[in-house]
């Protein structure tokens, strides 16, 4: 599905028209400069400067534009005209963008943001567009969405914003959710919102939106939904002139839909219709795309020779350098690989010519796919997963296990990103709240189980690759036998580890299901008590005054019965509350009970704490998996106690890592100090444990203090989590710490520098963040 509006295109419109070259001042500029020297009026000088800037801009002398734009600032600063100052700062952003001076571009954008509330609506929209692009460029997609959504909000509250701008912004947001965040639920929600916008503002484009929806559904495998949307688009296009090309483009995609549903006859009919139309109008690029589709259909029918013929035609009729030929050649590699495997897959390693042929195919695929990856905006998860998996299999057959593992790992990670697709598909077919809750939990277990199985598959394949190499290098029968036993032992350890993970998933599923059951029983008990109370009242009024004694006795019974019911309700409520508080912070649990949902919240400053056990894998091999798991459980239980003592919120454990945060869900000025005290107590506990237990593990800890977003992941999904760059930086602090040490960032250091003693470590290079100042906190 082609994404017509990307943040890059949006930025082009923001900064277009700004160019520069070097030359001497023109006659017009020289005359304006003379005028500015003669006048004593500040306002007249500003007007002349504005004309000079306009002239320099027309002459493409951008360095001079910068000089005179900056000269305008002091006047507005004296006048405290914040709107004009903000406008100038925004203009400087555009100028420095054209000059490719990124640091100055960002500096002036930050300056402009300080005046956001004083800007005109037009400049607010402009600032949000630029901010959205900046964050997109830095892969801060959530922040990028925040900026773009501000402009959507302006439209929704009735501000006079360009509807064309809102149209582009909607498509940018949809692109971000779909291609960058793989958040398909949000993609559907925003696209439906966009549909209402188009119905109101651009009804003539309604067919485009249905085609867009069809493309999204197709990309995530909702083929029936996709067909429905595409058919709506075709009906709308049929009533508009000049939409024939759009109709046949959709028909070609309908062919892909039916191919995915294994309805090959329908798929071929749609593909042939499109092929005949493109032949008639001599649209060669579209013909190439249709040949590609016919190749896929034949491949699905296992007609490999026919598939190869179609894809070769797709390649032949367009220039070799055409973007589409990257995809065509990648698919040709798939066909060649399948044909080779079908002919003689067993003897690949022993037949030199077959081995060389496979090596050539793998090399072509790898080189070609590197070029394709640069165009991920245009790719669905399915294309990525297919190519990664194919390359993993090919390199595995060749015995290049490092590359095989590399592509297998990429396959698994891409699949994990796409799991929410299956979740949406399953949930969309469920009826009723209770059934929906049960199904949601069931899908969570399926997703977790898939993740565990995939991770196990990676580790087992990596183990196999490792020992195949060792076996090949072994010189004696005894050495090979020893290696086989060693491999079997490690295989069993991996199996035990993942069985334990699966047990933990099942336990969590049962706990959450129990919470749902308790809540439902509580609702039923309340309803029952209210019903009985209502019925008792009716009976009392019906009997009459002559039976007052009997009524008193019945009332007493009713009171006692209701008291028992209330007691039961209270007991069930306590169970429910206790379970919730074991999963969620108190404040979040209360909000969830009161509203049935919670909102993620921004916290201006918290301290994030990461711990990690050193040489965990090596220790597992040395003392055994079960012993290490027991040690982890003992340590994490003590960590939980320490977190509670210092008021930190445990977020989760990730393998042998422990993540907690200080300063939420209730803000606390002492968050950094509390996090450090908790960390020092953990270090003390580990030191003491090492004295008494030979199997005790070494640890390192890192802390960073900055803002985060915190809340429950998903709708009614009981998993409290935190997001933001602060979490990544805290992880870098831990990774760059040392055995038995607490390493803190400069931000944390400034918050606690008067409370502890430190060892300054200097600037240390970190992955993805460059050099950062770090400090060891000394134990008292």
C-alpha positions in Angstrom: 0.0 0.0 0.0 1.5 3.3 -1.0 1.7 6.0 1.6 1.0 9.2 -0.3 1.6 11.7 2.5 4.7 11.2 4.7 6.3 13.5 7.3 9.0 14.2 4.7 6.5 15.6 2.3 4.9 17.6 5.0 8.3 19.1 5.9 8.9 20.0 2.2 5.8 22.2 2.3 7.0 23.8 5.5 10.4 24.8 4.2 9.8 25.1 0.5 10.9 28.3 -1.2 14.0 28.8 0.9 17.2 28.6 -1.1 20.4 30.5 -1.1 23.6 31.3 -3.0 26.5 33.7 -2.4 26.7 37.1 -4.2 27.2 40.7 -3.5 24.3 43.0 -2.4 22.0 44.1 -5.1 21.2 47.7 -5.9 17.8 47.3 -4.2 19.4 46.1 -1.0 22.0 48.8 -0.9 19.3 51.5 -1.2 17.3 49.9 1.6 20.4 49.9 3.8 20.9 53.6 3.2 17.3 54.2 4.3 17.8 52.3 7.5 20.8 54.5 8.4 18.9 57.7 7.8 15.8 56.9 9.9 15.6 57.2 13.7 12.3 55.5 14.0 12.5 51.9 15.3 9.3 50.9 13.7 10.4 52.3 10.4 13.7 50.4 10.7 11.8 47.2 11.4 9.7 47.7 8.2 12.9 48.3 6.1 14.5 45.2 7.6 11.4 43.2 6.6 11.9 44.4 3.0 15.6 43.6 3.1 14.8 40.1 4.3 12.2 39.6 1.5 14.7 40.8 -1.1 17.5 38.6 0.2 15.1 35.7 0.2 14.1 36.3 -3.4 17.8 36.5 -4.3 18.4 33.2 -2.4 21.0 34.8 0.0 20.0 32.9 3.1 23.0 33.7 5.2 22.0 37.4 4.9 18.4 36.5 5.7 19.7 35.1 9.0 21.6 38.2 9.9 18.6 40.6 9.3 16.1 38.2 10.9 18.1 38.2 14.0 18.3 42.0 13.9 14.6 42.2 14.2 14.5 40.4 17.5 15.7 43.1 19.9 12.9 45.5 18.9 10.2 42.9 19.7 11.9 41.9 22.9 11.8 45.5 24.1 8.1 45.6 23.2 7.6 42.2 24.9 5.7 41.2 21.7 5.8 37.4 22.4 3.8 36.5 19.3 6.3 38.3 17.0 9.3 36.8 18.8 7.9 33.3 18.4 7.2 33.9 14.7 10.8 35.1 14.1 12.1 32.0 15.9 10.0 29.8 13.7 11.3 31.6 10.6 14.8 30.9 11.8 14.0 27.2 12.1 13.0 27.1 8.4 16.1 29.1 7.4 18.6 26.9 9.3 16.8 23.8 7.9 17.6 25.1 4.4 21.2 25.8 5.5 21.4 22.3 6.9 22.5 23.6 10.3 20.6 21.0 12.4 21.8 22.2 15.8 20.7 25.8 15.2 17.5 24.5 13.7 16.7 22.6 16.9 17.8 25.5 19.1 15.4 27.9 17.5 12.6 25.4 17.5 13.0 25.1 21.3 13.0 28.9 21.5 9.8 29.1 19.5 8.1 26.5 21.7 8.6 28.8 24.7 6.2 31.3 23.0 3.7 28.6 21.8 0.7 30.0 23.8 1.3 33.5 22.3 1.5 32.4 18.7 -1.2 32.9 16.1 -3.2 29.8 15.2 -1.4 29.6 11.9 2.0 29.6 13.6 0.9 27.1 16.2 -0.1 24.7 13.4 3.2 25.4 11.7 5.2 24.7 14.9 3.3 21.4 15.5 4.1 20.3 11.9 7.8 21.0 12.4 7.8 19.4 15.9 6.1 16.3 14.5 8.7 16.0 11.8 11.7 16.6 14.2 10.4 13.8 16.5 9.7 11.5 13.6 13.3 12.0 12.3 14.6 11.1 15.7 12.3 8.0 15.8 10.4 9.5 18.8 7.1 8.4 17.3 5.0 9.0 20.4 6.2 12.6 20.7 5.8 13.0 16.9 2.1 11.9 17.3 1.6 14.4 20.1 2.5 17.3 17.9 0.4 16.1 14.9 -2.6 15.4 17.2 -2.5 19.0 18.4 -3.5 20.1 14.9 -6.2 17.5 14.7 -7.5 18.9 18.1 -7.6 22.4 16.7 -9.9 21.2 13.9 -12.1 19.2 16.2 -12.8 22.2 18.6 -13.8 24.3 15.6 -10.6 26.4 15.0 -10.2 27.7 11.4 -7.4 25.3 10.3 -6.7 24.5 6.7 -8.7 21.4 5.9 -6.1 20.4 3.4 -3.5 20.5 6.2 -5.7 18.4 8.4 -6.2 15.9 5.5 -2.4 15.5 5.2 -2.0 15.3 9.0 -4.5 12.5 9.3 -2.6 10.5 6.7 0.7 11.2 8.4 -0.7 9.9 11.7 -2.1 6.8 10.1 1.3 6.2 8.5 3.0 6.5 11.8 0.7 4.0 13.6 0.8 1.5 10.7 4.4 1.5 9.5 6.3 2.7 12.5 4.5 1.6 15.6 2.7 -1.4 14.2 -0.3 -0.4 16.3 -3.1 -1.6 14.1 -5.9 -1.0 16.6 -4.9 2.7 16.6 -4.5 2.7 12.9 -8.1 1.5 12.4 -9.5 4.0 15.0 -7.7 7.0 13.4 -8.6 5.9 9.9 -12.3 5.7 10.9 -12.0 9.1 12.4 -10.4 10.3 9.1 -13.4 8.7 7.3 -15.8 11.0 9.1 -13.6 14.0 8.4 -13.6 13.2 4.7 -17.3 12.7 4.6 -17.7 16.2 6.0 -15.0 18.1 4.2 -14.0 16.2 1.0 -16.9 13.8 0.1 -15.5 13.5 -3.4 -12.5 11.7 -1.8 -14.5 9.1 0.1 -13.5 6.4 -2.4 -9.9 7.1 -1.6 -10.4 6.6 2.1 -12.2 3.2 1.5 -9.4 2.2 -0.7 -7.0 3.3 2.0 -8.9 1.3 4.6 -8.9 -1.7 2.3 -5.1 -1.4 1.9 -4.7 -1.4 5.7 -6.9 -4.4 6.2 -5.1 -6.2 3.5 -1.7 -5.4 5.0 -2.6 -7.0 8.3 -4.4 -10.1 6.8 -8.0 -9.0 7.3 -8.8 -10.1 3.7 -12.6 -10.2 4.0 -12.7 -6.8 5.6 -10.3 -5.6 2.9 -12.6 -6.9 0.1 -15.6 -5.1 1.6 -13.7 -1.7 1.7 -12.3 -2.1 -1.8 -15.7 -2.9 -3.2 -17.1 0.2 -1.5 -14.3 2.2 -3.1 -15.0 0.7 -6.6 -18.8 1.6 -6.3 -17.9 5.2 -5.5 -15.2 5.4 -8.2 -17.7 4.1 -10.8 -19.8 7.3 -10.3 -16.8 9.6 -10.9 -15.1 10.4 -14.1 -11.5 9.6 -14.7 -11.2 6.9 -12.0 -10.7 3.9 -14.3 -7.0 3.5 -13.2 -8.0 3.6 -9.6 -10.7 0.9 -10.2 -8.2 -1.5 -11.8 -5.5 -0.8 -9.2 -8.0 -1.9 -6.6 -9.0 -5.0 -8.7 -5.4 -6.0 -8.8 -5.2 -5.8 -5.0 -8.5 -7.8 -4.8 -6.6 -10.4 -6.7 -4.0 -10.4 -3.9 -6.8 -10.7 -1.3 -8.3 -13.8 -2.9 -4.8 -15.2 -3.3 -4.3 -14.9 0.4 -7.6 -16.6 1.0 -6.5 -19.5 -1.3 -9.3 -18.7 -3.8 -7.0 -18.8 -6.8 -9.6 -18.8 -9.5 -11.0 -15.5 -8.3 -7.5 -14.2 -7.8 -6.6 -15.0 -11.4 -9.8 -13.4 -12.7 -9.0 -10.1 -11.0 -5.4 -10.2 -12.0 -6.3 -10.9 -15.6 -8.8 -8.1 -15.7 -6.1 -5.7 -14.5 -3.6 -7.2 -16.9 -5.9 -6.6 -19.9 -6.6 -3.0 -18.9 -2.9 -2.1 -18.4 -2.1 -3.8 -21.7 -4.8 -1.7 -23.4 -3.5 1.7 -22.0 0.2 0.6 -22.2 0.8 1.2 -18.5 4.1 -0.7 -18.3 4.9 -0.1 -14.5 1.4 -1.4 -13.6 1.8 -4.3 -16.0 5.0 -5.2 -14.1 3.1 -5.1 -10.8 0.4 -7.4 -12.3 3.0 -9.9 -13.5 4.3 -9.9 -9.9 0.8 -10.8 -8.7 0.4 -13.5 -11.2 3.8 -14.9 -10.1 2.6 -15.0 -6.5 -0.7 -16.7 -7.5 1.2 -19.4 -9.5 3.6 -19.9 -6.6 0.6 -20.4 -4.2 -0.6 -23.1 -6.6 2.9 -24.6 -6.6 3.3 -23.9 -10.3 6.9 -22.8 -9.9 7.9 -22.7 -13.6 4.9 -20.5 -14.4 5.7 -18.4 -11.4 9.3 -17.9 -12.5 8.1 -17.0 -16.1 5.8 -14.3 -14.7 8.4 -12.7 -12.4 11.0 -12.6 -15.2 8.4 -10.8 -17.4 7.9 -8.3 -14.5 11.6 -7.7 -14.3 12.1 -7.5 -18.1 9.5 -4.9 -19.0 10.7 -2.1 -16.7 14.2 -0.5 -16.3 16.6 -2.6 -14.2 17.1 0.4 -11.8 13.3 0.8 -11.1 12.3 0.6 -7.5 9.8 -2.2 -8.3 12.6 -4.4 -9.6 14.0 -4.7 -6.1 10.9 -6.5 -5.0 10.6 -8.4 -8.3 14.2 -9.7 -7.9 13.6 -10.6 -4.2 10.7 -12.7 -5.2 12.7 -14.3 -8.0 15.1 -15.4 -5.3 12.2 -16.9 -3.4 11.1 -18.9 -6.4 14.7 -20.1 -7.2 15.2 -21.2 -3.6 11.9 -23.1 -3.6 12.8 -24.8 -6.9 16.2 -25.8 -5.6 14.8 -27.2 -2.4 12.2 -29.2 -4.2 14.8 -30.8 -6.6 17.4 -31.9 -4.1 17.4 -30.3 -0.7 19.1 -33.3 1.0 22.4 -33.2 -0.9 22.9 -29.4 -0.8 26.0 -29.6 1.5 27.6 -32.5 -0.4 26.8 -31.4 -4.0 29.2 -28.6 -4.8 27.2 -27.2 -7.8 24.0 -27.2 -5.7 25.8 -25.6 -2.8 27.2 -22.9 -5.1 23.8 -22.2 -6.6 22.2 -21.8 -3.2 25.1 -19.6 -2.1 24.5 -17.4 -5.1 20.8 -17.2 -4.4 21.4 -16.3 -0.8 23.9 -13.6 -1.7 21.5 -12.0 -4.3 18.7 -12.1 -1.8 20.7 -10.6 1.0 22.2 -7.8 -1.2 18.8 -7.0 -2.7 16.9 -7.1 0.6 19.4 -4.6 2.2 18.2 -2.1 -0.5 14.6 -3.0 0.2 14.9 -2.4 3.9 15.7 1.2 3.2 12.1 1.5 2.0 10.2 0.1 5.0 7.6 2.8 4.7 6.3 0.9 1.7 6.4 -2.6 3.2 4.0 -4.6 5.3 5.2 -6.9 8.1 4.5 -9.9 6.0 7.1 -8.9 3.4 9.7 -8.4 6.1 8.9 -11.6 7.9 8.9 -13.6 4.6 12.3 -12.3 3.5 14.0 -12.6 7.0 12.8 -16.2 7.3 13.9 -17.2 3.8 17.4 -15.8 4.4 17.6 -17.6 7.8 16.7 -20.9 6.1 19.1 -20.3 3.2 22.1 -19.5 5.4 21.3 -22.4 7.7 21.4 -24.8 4.7 24.8 -23.2 3.7 26.2 -23.7 7.2 26.6 -19.9 7.8 25.0 -20.1 11.2 25.9 -16.5 12.3 23.9 -15.1 9.4 21.2 -17.8 9.8 20.8 -16.8 13.5 20.9 -13.1 12.6 18.0 -13.4 10.2 16.1 -15.8 12.5 16.4 -13.2 15.3 15.0 -10.5 12.9 12.1 -12.8 11.9 11.2 -13.3 15.6 11.4 -9.6 16.5 9.2 -8.7 13.5 6.7 -11.3 14.4 6.5 -10.0 17.9 5.8 -6.5 16.6 2.9 -8.0 14.5 1.3 -10.1 17.2 -1.4 -7.5 17.8 -2.8 -8.3 14.4 -3.9 -11.7 15.6 -5.2 -10.2 18.8 -7.4 -7.7 16.9 -8.6 -10.4 14.6 -9.6 -12.7 17.5 -11.2 -9.9 19.5 -13.2 -8.6 16.6 -15.2 -11.8 16.5 -16.1 -11.9 20.2 -19.5 -10.8 21.7 -20.3 -9.7 25.2 -18.2 -8.1 27.9 -17.4 -11.2 29.9 -16.6 -13.2 26.8 -14.5 -10.4 25.5 -12.5 -10.3 28.8 -12.0 -14.1 28.7 -11.0 -14.0 25.1 -8.6 -11.1 25.7 -6.9 -13.0 28.4 -6.7 -16.1 26.2 -5.1 -14.2 23.4 -2.6 -12.7 25.8 -1.6 -16.3 26.8 -1.3 -17.3 23.1 0.9 -14.3 22.4 3.1 -14.9 25.4 3.3 -18.6 24.5 4.3 -17.7 20.9 7.0 -15.4 22.2 8.4 -18.0 24.5 8.3 -20.7 21.8 10.0 -18.4 19.3 12.7 -17.4 21.8 13.2 -21.1 22.7 13.5 -21.8 19.0 16.2 -19.1 18.6 18.2 -20.5 21.5 17.9 -24.1 20.4 18.9 -23.2 16.8 21.8 -21.2 18.1 22.9 -24.1 20.2 22.6 -26.5 17.2 24.6 -24.1 15.0 27.3 -23.8 17.7 27.7 -27.5 18.2 27.6 -28.3 14.5 30.7 -26.1 14.2 32.3 -27.8 17.2 31.5 -31.3 15.9 33.0 -30.4 12.5 36.2 -29.2 14.3 36.3 -32.3 16.6 39.2 -34.7 15.8 38.3 -37.8 17.8 35.3 -39.9 18.3 35.5 -39.4 22.1 35.5 -35.6 21.6 32.4 -35.8 19.4 30.7 -38.0 22.0 31.5 -35.5 24.7 30.2 -32.6 22.6 27.0 -34.5 21.9 26.4 -35.0 25.7 27.3 -31.4 26.4 24.8 -30.2 23.8 22.1 -32.5 25.1 22.6 -31.1 28.6 22.3 -27.5 27.5 19.3 -28.4 25.4 17.6 -29.7 28.5 18.5 -26.6 30.5 16.9 -24.4 27.8 13.8 -26.6 27.9 13.6 -26.3 31.7 14.0 -22.5 31.5 11.2 -22.0 29.0 8.9 -24.5 30.9 9.3 -22.2 33.9 8.5 -19.2 31.8 5.4 -20.9 30.5 4.3 -21.8 34.0 4.6 -18.1 35.0 2.5 -17.1 32.0 -0.2 -19.6 32.9 -0.2 -18.5 36.5 -0.6 -14.9 35.6 -3.4 -15.8 33.2 -5.2 -17.7 36.0 -4.7 -14.8 38.4 -6.2 -12.3 35.9 -9.0 -14.6 35.0 -9.7 -15.0 38.7 -9.9 -11.2 39.1 -12.4 -11.1 36.3 -14.4 -13.9 37.9 -14.4 -12.3 41.3 -15.5 -9.0 39.8 -18.3 -10.7 38.0 -19.4 -12.6 41.1 -19.3 -9.3 43.0 -21.6 -7.7 40.5 -23.9 -10.8 40.6 -24.0 -10.8 44.4 -24.8 -7.0 44.5 -27.6 -7.5 42.0 -28.9 -10.5 43.9 -28.9 -8.6 47.2 -30.7 -5.6 45.6 -33.2 -7.9 44.0 -34.0 -9.7 47.3 -34.2 -6.4 49.1 -36.6 -5.1 46.5 -38.7 -8.2 46.7 -38.8 -8.1 50.5 -40.1 -4.6 50.4 -42.9 -5.6 48.1 -43.9 -8.5 50.4 -43.9 -6.2 53.5 -46.3 -3.7 51.9 -48.6 -6.5 50.6 -49.2 -8.4 53.9 -50.9 -5.5 55.9 -50.9 -4.1 59.4 -52.5 -7.2 61.0 -49.4 -9.2 60.5 -47.0 -6.8 62.1 -45.3 -9.3 64.4 -44.7 -11.7 61.5 -43.4 -8.7 59.5 -41.0 -7.8 62.2 -39.7 -11.3 62.2 -39.4 -11.4 58.5 -37.7 -8.0 58.5 -35.2 -9.4 61.0 -34.5 -12.3 58.7 -34.2 -10.1 55.7 -31.8 -7.8 57.6 -29.7 -10.8 58.6 -29.8 -12.3 55.1 -28.7 -8.9 53.6 -26.0 -8.6 56.2 -24.7 -12.1 55.2 -24.8 -11.0 51.5 -23.0 -7.8 52.3 -20.4 -9.7 54.2 -19.9 -12.0 51.3 -19.7 -9.1 48.9 -17.1 -7.4 51.2 -15.0 -10.6 51.3 -15.1 -11.0 47.5 -14.3 -7.3 47.2 -11.3 -7.7 49.5 -10.0 -10.6 47.4 -10.4 -8.6 44.3 -8.7 -5.5 45.8 -5.8 -7.6 47.1 -5.3 -9.2 43.7 -5.4 -5.8 42.0 -3.0 -4.3 44.5 -0.6 -7.2 43.8 -0.5 -6.1 40.2 -1.1 -2.4 40.1 -0.2 0.7 42.2 -3.0 1.7 44.7 -3.9 4.9 42.9 -4.1 3.2 39.6 -6.2 0.3 41.0 -8.6 2.8 42.6 -9.0 4.6 39.3 -9.5 1.3 37.4 -12.2 0.3 39.9 -13.9 3.7 39.8 -13.9 4.3 36.0 -13.3 0.8 34.5 -10.2 2.2 32.8 -7.1 4.3 33.4 -5.3 6.9 31.4 -1.6 6.9 30.9 0.0 9.9 32.8 3.0 12.0 32.2 5.4 12.4 35.2 7.8 15.4 34.9 10.6 13.8 36.8 11.1 10.3 38.3 14.1 8.1 38.9 14.2 4.8 37.0 16.2 2.0 38.5 17.6 -1.0 36.6 19.5 -4.0 38.1 21.1 -6.8 36.2 22.9 -9.9 37.4 26.4 -10.2 36.0 27.4 -13.3 33.9 23.9 -14.8 34.3 24.3 -17.2 31.4 27.7 -18.4 32.5 26.4 -19.0 36.1 23.4 -21.0 34.7 25.9 -23.3 33.0 28.1 -23.5 36.1 25.5 -24.2 38.8 22.5 -25.4 36.8 19.3 -23.7 35.6 17.1 -24.6 38.6 19.6 -23.4 41.1 19.9 -20.1 39.4 16.1 -19.7 39.1 15.9 -20.3 42.9 18.5 -17.7 43.5 16.7 -15.2 41.3 13.5 -15.8 43.2 15.1 -15.2 46.6 16.8 -12.0 45.4 13.8 -10.6 43.6 11.6 -11.3 46.7 14.1 -9.3 48.8 14.2 -6.5 46.1 10.4 -6.3 46.4 10.6 -5.8 50.1 13.3 -3.0 49.6 11.2 -1.3 47.0 8.2 -1.2 49.4 10.4 0.1 52.2 11.6 3.1 50.1 8.4 3.8 48.3 9.5 2.6 44.8 7.1 1.1 42.3 8.2 -2.3 40.9 7.4 -2.3 37.2 8.6 -5.8 36.1 11.4 -8.3 35.8 12.9 -9.0 32.4 14.8 -12.2 32.6 17.5 -11.6 35.2 16.9 -7.8 35.2 14.7 -5.9 37.6 13.0 -2.6 36.7 11.5 -0.2 39.3 10.7 3.5 39.4 10.7 6.1 42.2 8.4 9.1 42.1 5.1 7.6 40.7 2.2 7.1 40.7 2.4 9.8 43.3 5.0 12.5 42.7 7.8 12.7 45.3 10.5 15.3 45.5 12.8 12.7 47.2 12.5 10.2 44.3 16.2 10.2 43.4 17.3 9.9 47.0 14.9 7.1 47.6 16.0 5.2 44.5 19.7 5.5 45.5 19.0 4.4 49.1 17.1 1.4 47.7 19.9 0.5 45.4 22.6 0.8 48.1 20.5 -1.6 50.3 20.3 -4.0 47.4 24.1 -3.9 47.0 24.5 -4.5 50.7 22.1 -7.4 50.6 24.0 -9.0 47.7 27.4 -8.5 49.4 26.0 -10.2 52.5 24.5 -13.0 50.5 27.8 -13.7 48.7 29.5 -14.3 52.1 26.9 -17.0 53.0 26.1 -18.6 49.7 28.6 -19.8 47.2 26.0 -19.6 44.4 25.1 -16.0 45.0 25.1 -13.8 41.9 27.0 -10.5 41.3 24.9 -7.4 40.4 25.2 -4.0 38.9 22.7 -1.1 39.1 22.0 2.0 37.1 19.7 5.0 37.7 18.6 7.9 35.5 16.1 10.7 36.4 13.9 12.4 33.8 10.2 12.4 32.7 8.3 9.2 31.8 4.8 8.2 30.7 3.2 5.6 33.0 0.0 3.6 32.8 -1.7 0.3 32.0 -0.8 -1.3 28.7 -3.9 -1.9 26.6 -7.6 -1.8 27.5 -8.3 -3.5 30.9 -5.0 -5.3 30.6 -3.5 -5.4 34.1 0.1 -4.6 33.3 1.4 -1.3 34.7 4.4 -0.1 32.6 6.5 3.0 31.9 7.7 4.4 28.6 10.1 7.1 27.4 13.8 7.7 26.7 14.4 7.9 30.4 13.9 4.1 30.6 16.5 3.5 27.8 19.0 5.9 29.5 18.6 4.1 32.9 19.3 0.8 31.1 22.5 2.4 29.6 23.5 3.4 33.1 23.1 -0.2 34.3 25.0 -1.6 31.3 27.9 0.8 31.9 28.0 0.1 35.6 30.5 -2.3 37.2 30.2 -5.4 39.4 28.8 -4.4 42.8 28.4 -0.7 41.8 25.6 1.8 41.5 26.1 4.0 38.4 24.0 7.2 38.0 23.5 9.7 35.2 24.4 13.4 35.5 20.7 14.3 35.8 20.4 12.0 38.9 23.7 13.3 40.3 22.5 16.9 40.3 19.4 15.9 42.4 21.4 14.1 45.1 24.9 15.6 45.0 24.6 16.9 48.5 23.3 13.7 50.0 25.9 11.1 49.0 29.6 10.9 48.0 30.5 10.1 44.4 33.3 9.0 42.1 33.1 10.9 38.8 33.8 8.5 35.9 34.1 11.1 33.1 32.3 10.8 29.8 31.6 7.2 28.7 30.4 6.2 25.3 27.0 4.6 25.3 25.0 2.7 22.6 22.8 5.1 20.7 23.4 8.1 23.0 27.0 9.0 22.5 29.2 10.0 25.4 27.5 10.6 28.8 28.7 11.8 32.2 28.5 9.1 34.8 29.0 8.8 38.5 29.5 5.9 40.9 27.7 6.4 44.2 29.9 5.4 47.1 28.5 3.3 49.9 28.6 5.0 53.3 
